[in-house]
Amino acid sequence: MSESSESTPVTPNGKKVTTLRLRRWKSEGRTIAALTAYDYLMAELLDRAGVDIILVGDSVATIVQGLDTTVPATMEQMLYHASNVTRAVQRALVVGDLPFMAYQVNADEALRNAGRLVKEAGVEAVKLEGGKRIAATVERIVDVGIPVMGHLGLTPQSIHKFGTYQVRARSNKEADELRRDAVALQEAGAFAVVIEKVPAALAKEVSKSLDIPVIGIGAGGGCDGQILVSHDMLGLYTRFHPRFVRRYAEMAGAMQEAFAHYVADVRAGDFPNESESY
């Protein structure tokens, strides 16, 4: 089926991104651009800019709530933030993270929670962390019609197990495990997989070995697409600056300067002036 004959709606921001289009883009060598959003305004700006995938990540726990890890994010919080994002998006594919313990207990509970993200919040796909150990759960969710994105390498929900945010899969044993996990996710029906913070050569190898798109974060330029946390690349989140994050702006400094300027104007009686009053 050709791109022109694909029955995908055309939005004001362009043709709607679907899992089918993402897979086609991989075969065509078109790189996929993904970013995170947790609110209406950010999602609207990302969509207008042409971002292909918007992830409502459980990174909301660190970015928005100021917590140390993503582990405390709850299902209700993910539903709330995802619903704000989906209201703003017209073109991008919106993926919602299933938070820690929303899918690990059993496949039935995972299916219910995935269904809630789709039905109540309006996302078009869900993301789960893990490989072979969750393959049956992925298959169960996909079987009812909910697209699933996998997540391998550094999986933040397992940070207490790892004990560090250092690069994963440097050893031959862990690299082989990642390769097997990636295949297991593809065979379970995942439409894409995120690979986080692994050696670039390994990520490129896995990308070439799979039929589904591989989206990298801290995994080099050989993946089929890239994702960053929006607040990181905007320079809004300043607690740390990972090596793999390119800062396209320094918004924290600019915003703080604007806030300080406003405070000074108010205290000096310069705001509001006559033209800003009724």
N, C-alpha and C positions, 0 to 999 in steps of 0.2 A: 504494500500500500504506500503510495507516494505521500510526501508531506502535504501537497496541495489537496489530496483527497481525504486526508485525515479529518474525521468529524470532531475536531477540537474547537471549542468556542474561541472567538477572537475578542479579547478584552481591549479597553482603551489603552492598556500598556503593552499590547501585543498578544500573540497566540498563547493560550493557556499551557503552562508546563504540566506534563503528565509523566507518569512512570514510563510509558511507551516512548515518549519523546526523549527522555533521558537516556534510555537504552539505545535509541537510534543515534543520538549525539555521540555516544561512545564509539559506535561503529564508524561514524563519520569523522572522528577525531576532533570533535568540537568540545572544548573544555567547559566544564560546568562550574558556575560560581555560586557559592552558598554562604550565607551569614545567619547570625542569630537575631531574634527579636523577642521581646516580652510584653510589648505594649502597642497600642494602635498607631501612634505617631511614627515610631521607629519602623514598624512594619510597612506603613504607607510609603515612607521615604525609600526603603529598600526595594519595594515593588516597583516604584516609579523609576528607580535607577537601573532596573533590568536584572536584579538578582534572580537566579533560577530556582533555588531552594531556600526557603526561610525555615530555620529550625527554631522551634520554641523549646529551648534547652533547659534541662534541670540545672544548668549553670545559673539560672535565676536565683538559686540559693546563695551563690557567692556574689554575683553581680548586683542584684537588686536587694537582697536581704542582708548582705554583709557577713555571711557565715563563712567558715573556713573550708567547707567541702560541699559537694552537691548532695551528699547523703540525706540531709534532713528534708529535702524538698518532698512535698506531699502530693497526692493525687489531686486533692481539691485545689491546691495552688496551681498545678499544671493546667487544670481545666480552666481556671480563671484567666491565667495569662494567655493560654491558647485561644480562648474565645475572643479576647481583645485583639489578638493578631489576625485571626481569620476574618474579622469584620473589615479589616483594612485592605486585605490582599485580593487582587484581581487576577494577576498573571502567574505569580510564583507558585510552586508546589509547597504547601505548608506541612511540615513534619513535626509531630509532637513527641517529646521524650516521655517514655514511661519511667517514672521515678523509682528509686530503690524500694524494693519489696512490693512493687505493683505487679510484678510478673514472675518473681522468683519462687513463689510458694507452690503454684501449680498452673497448668495450662488453662484451666477453667477460669481462674481468677485473672490471669493475664488477658484472656479473651474478653472478659467483662470490662476490664479497665481500658483496653484498646478500643473497645466499642464505645465506651463513654467519651473518649477523646474525639472520636469521629462524630458520634451522634450529638453530643452535648456541646462540644467546643468547635466542631466543624473542621478539624484537621483532615488532611487527605492521606496521611500515612503516619505510622508510629515508628519510633526508634528504640531498640533494645540493645543492651550491652552483653557481649558474650558470643561464644562460638558453638561448638558441638553440644555443650551442656544445655543450651537453650534451643537447639535446632527443632526439636519436636514442638516446642511452644511457638516458634516462628511459623512452622508449617500449619499449626492449628489456627493461628490468627489469619494467615494468608488464605486458608481454605474457605473462610467465611467472606472473603472479599476485601480484607483490609491490608493494604500494602505495608510491608515491613522493611525498614532500613536497619542493617546491623551495625555494630560498633566493636572494633577489635584494637589490639595494641594496648596503649594506656587507656584503661577504662576507669573513669573517675569514681564511679560508684564502688569500686573495689580498692580504693586508696588505702584503707586500713589494712587490707591484705598485702598490698605492695609495700606500704610504708614509705613510699617515695614517689615523686613525680618524674623520676629519671626515665630516659629512653628505654622502651621495652624491646624485646626480641633481638637483642644483640647476640645472645648465645645461639648456637646451632639448634639446641633442643627447643628453645622458645620460638625461634624462627620457623621451625618445622611445624610446631603446634599452630602458629598463626596461619601458615599455609593451609593446613588441614581445616582449621576453623572457617577460613574464608570459603573454601569449597563446600563445607557443610551448610553454611548460610545460603549460598547460591542454590544448592540442591533442595533446601527447605523452602525456597521460593522468595527469598529476599530480593528486592528490586535494586538494591544498592548497599554498599557497606562503607562506613567511615573507618579509616585507619589512622590512629592517633599516635604520634611521637614514636615512630619506629625508623630504623635506618632507611634512607632514601632508596638504596638499591633494592631492598626487600619489598618496599611498597610498590616500586615500579614493576618488579617481577610479578607480584600478586595482581596488580592492575592488568597486566598483559595476559595473565592466565585465566582471568574470569571473563564471562560474557556480560556481567552486570557492572555498572559504573562503580569505581572506587574513588571515594572522596577523601582527600588527605588533609590532615592538620598536623603540622610538624613532621611531615612524612615526605618531603621533597617535591620536586616538580614533575615526577613521572606518573602521577596519578591522573585519573580522568577528570578530576575536579578538585577544588579547594574550598575549605570552610574555615572561618575564623569567628571568634566571638566579636560582635560588632563593637562592644565597649572597649575591647582591647585595641582593635585597629584604629579606633577613633581617639585613642589616648585618654579615654574617660576613666578606665580602671587602671589605677597607678600603683597598686600594692606590689606588683611585680611585672616584669616585662620579659616574657619568654623569648628565647632566641628566634623562634619561628614566626613571631608576630611582627609584621611590618606596620608601622604606625603611619597611617595616611593623613592623620591630623593630630593636633595636640589640644583636644577640646577641653580637658580639665583645666589647664592654665587659662585658656581664653574665657571659659565660663566663670572661673573664680575672679578673674579681672573684671568681667562685666558685673558680677554681683557686688564686688567691692566698690565699683564706680557708682552703682545705683545707691548703695548705702551712703556713700559720701555725698551724693547729690541730694538725697532726702534730708540728711542731717544739716546740710548747708542751706536748705530751703530752695535749691535750684530745681527740684522736681516736686510737683509738676509746675511748669511755667504757665503763662497765660494761654498759649496756644494749645496746651494740653488739658485745659479746663473748660467747663461748660458755663 
